[in-house]
């Protein structure tokens, strides 16, 4: 098996009497997006700071990019890039000057630094704004410049700590495209986010952090299957067809006003086929069949027990007509 890009076993961190991370285990495969979710104060940013060598852990066997975090932090720093929720861009100088400054910090030669800067400015659609002070950039432009600066050192692992906080929906979607492009190029992305839709869209695997521990981990679909409440809704326009189906499907919940039945279901292909086969054999035609499955909102509520959920754009439900 290949060595994970990021591996943590027994990660612990406390501040005085407050335990922030209490024995966290993580394994992030190379070339994937791993998303860490959790309520505010759950320890997401602390985990990023530890794994990116900004602060030290109290305990844990930690490896990033194949390097032991405690024994060789300098090698870890050479392998990673970090973009936080607050931009590291210097607004007093131009976008190009920000890039060249990063090239100097990475000890690139003058020619290599200018070549890398030009390539990244073009890649992130910042060429026209390159000579302008970064203070004049929009929020989305600053985030693009921030990530471009992170890529100057050609890191294979990037930590993105709430990178789209405060961005408008269009800028957020543009950032998603950038993240997907990075992963396509083989980069590993460790993403913390307050947007559940973001994790659902981008992450290959998601871990939910609560009270300093990993409450659950898996793909978005695996996490959704942990939560009950899925159902299939059949809606009819013909009252007689509705009554016939209601009599036959006694376990279904009824909505007589809407002429709709609600059948408990996990939404699997086998269950859907069984419902469709039954309708065909009974000679009953439903005008609309809608599959409702638990989403990451439900997962977040169930696993964290919080009264509030991170920002979420409602996801469309799959509908079959």
N, C-alpha and C positions, 0 to 999 in steps of 0.2 A: 504494500500500500504506500502511496505517496505521502510525504510528510506534509501535515497541514500548514497552510500559510501562517495561521495563528493558532496556538494551542495554549490553553490555560487549565490547570488542574489545581483545585483547592485555593483559588484566588481569594485573599482576605484583605480587607482594609477597614480600619476604624479611626474615628476622630474622637479621642477621649472615650466616653462611655457609649458613643453612638457607633454601632456596627453598620457600615455602609455596604460592604460586600462580604458575604458570609459563606465562603467555600464554593465559589463559582467555577464551574467547569465549562469550557468552550472549545470547539474544534472547528476551524473555518478552512474548507478546502481551497486550494489555489484556483484563481480565475472565477470566483463566485462573488455574489453579493450576500453578505450576512447582515441581518438587521437586528438590532437590540432595541426592544420596546420596553416601556415601563412608565409608571406615573412620575410626575415631577419629583425629584429628590430620591428616586429609586437607586441611583448609583451609576447611571449610564455614562455620564461624562467622567466620573471617577474611573470607570473601567477603561475608557479611551485614554485618559491621562496616564494611567499605569502602563497600558500596553504600548503607548507611544513614548515611554521613558520620561514623561514630564514629572511624574511623581513616583515614589517607590511603594511597592506592596508590603504589607505586613507579613504575608506568607503566600506561598503558591509556587508551583513549578510552571514557569512561563517561558514560552518560546515564540518568537516572531521572526518570520523569514528564515526559519531554521536555526536561529541564534538564541542562545540562552539570555534572557533579559537581564538577569542579575550578573552574569559573568562577562557579558560582552554587549553592554548597552550601545556602544558606539557603532557596532556592526548593525544593530537593529535600526539605529537612526539613519544609517546609510541606505537602508532598504525600504524605508517608509516615507510617506508624505502625510501631512495632517492639515485638514481644513476644518476650523471650528465654526460655531454658529455666529460668531462675531468676526467680521472680516479683518484679515491681517494687512489689508491694502493700506499703503501710506497715501492719503489723499492730497498731500502737498506736492507730490511729484507726479509725473505722467505715468500712464500705464506701461509704456515702454521702459521707463526708468525703474519702475517697480520690478519688472522682469529682469532687467540687467543687474539690479542689485541682488536678486536671488541667484543669478548666474555667478556673480562674484562670491557669494556665500558658499556656493557649491564648488568653488575653485576651478571653474571652467576658464579656459583661455579666452582672450578677448574675442577672437574670431568665432570660437565655438559658442560663446555666450550670445553673440549677436545672431548667429545662425539659429540657435535654439529659440531665442526670443522671437525672431521673425516667424518661425514655423508655428510656434504656439499661438502667437497673436492671430495668425491667419486661421488656424484650426478652431479658435474660439470666437471668430468673427469680431475681432477687436482692432483690426488694422486701421480703420478710419478714425478710431478714437485714440489710437496709440500715443499721439503727441499732445493729447489733452490732459490736464490734471485729473487724477483719479477721483477727486472730490466732485467732479461734474458728472460722474457716471451714475446710471440708475442702479437700483439694488441688484437687478439681475446681471448687469454688466460687471459690477463689483464682485459678485460671486463667481462669474466666469473667469475674471482676472485672478481671483483668489486660487481657483483650481489650476489655472494655467501656471501660476507661480509655484504651486505644489509640484507640478509635473516637470519643472526645470531639472530636477535631479533624477528624472526617469525612475521613480519608485515603482516597485512591483506590488506594494501594498499601500492602500490609502485609507486613512481613517477620516470619515466624514461625519462630524458631530453636528446634527441638525442643520444640514447645509442649505435647506430651503426655507428656514424660518423667516417669516416676514416678506417672502416673495409673493407676487401676484400669481394667479393660476397659470398664465402663459409662461412666465419666467420659470415657474416650478416645472412645467412640462418640458421646457427646453433643458433644464438641468437634468431631468430624467434621461433625456436623450444622450447627454454628455456621459452620464454614469454608465448607460448601456454600452456606449462606444468604448469606454475604458475597459470594461469587462471583456468585450469582444476582442480587445487587444491583449488579453491575458492578465490584466491587473485584478488583484483581489481588493474588494471594497468592504470595509467594516462600517456600517451605516447606523447611526442612531437618528431617530426621527420622532416627531410628535404627530406626524400625519400617518394614520393607519393606512390610508389609500396608497401612500408612498411605499410602505413596506410590502403591501399586497402586490403592487405593480412591479417592484424591482427585485425583491429579495428571493434568492434561491432557498434560504432557510431563515427562520425567524426564531429568536428567543425572547421570552417575556420575563423581565426581571421584576421581582416584587419582594419587598422586605429583605433585600440583600441576597436573595437566592433566585435561581432560575426556576420559575413556576412551570414552564413547559417550553419545549423546543421542537421544531419541525418545519415542514413546508407550510405555506399559508393554508393549503387544502387540508393537510393533516391536523393543523390546529383547529380549523373550523369543524372538523368531524368530532372533536372532543366535546363539543357543545350540542346538547339536544335542542330540538325545536324546529327542525326542518319539516317542510310539508309541501304537498302538491295541491294547488288550487285549481279546481275545475269550474269554469263559468259557462252558463247556458243562456241562450236567448229564448229557447222553447220551454215554456213552463212544464209541459208534459214530460219532456226528456229529463228535465231537472228532477221532477218527482220520481220518475222511474229509477234514475241513478241514486237518489237519496234513499229509496226503499231498499235497493240492493246493497248499497255501501253504508251499512248501519253504523260503522265505526267512524264515518266521516262527520266532521263538524258542519253544521248547516248555516247558511245565510240566506233565508228565504227572500229577503228583500232584494238582494243582489243576484239571486238564482245561482249561488255558488256553493261548492262543497270543498272542504279542506281535509285532505287525507294525510296523516302522519307519514313522513318518508324521509329517508336520508338523501334522496335525490340521485341514487345510483342508477346506472343505465338499466340494470336488471329490474329495479322497482318501476321505473318509467315504462319499460317494455310491458311489464305485467299489467299496469293500468291501461295502457293503450290496447293491449290484446283483449282485456276484459271489455272495454268499450266497444271494440269491433264485434266481439262474439255476442254481445247483448244488443247490437244494432243501435247503440246510443252514440250520438255525436256531440261532443263538447265543443263549444265555439272557441274556447281558450283554455289552454293548459299552462299554468305558470309554476315554475319550480322556485321555491323559497328556501334558501339554505342559510345557516348562521354565517355572519360575516365577522371580520376582525373586531368590530365593535363588541359583539357578543362575547368573543373570546377574551377581550381586554377586561370587560366587566366581570366575567366569571372568574378569571385568574387573579385579578388584582383586588377585587372587592371595592373598587373606588366608586365614588358617586359621580365622577366626571370622566369623560373619555377624551383623549387627544383629538385635535382637529381632524375632521373626517368629512370627505365629500361622499355623499350617498352613492353607492355602487348600483348600477342597473341590475335587475334580476333577469335571469334567463327566461324567456317566454317562448312557448311553442304554440303556434296557432294552426 
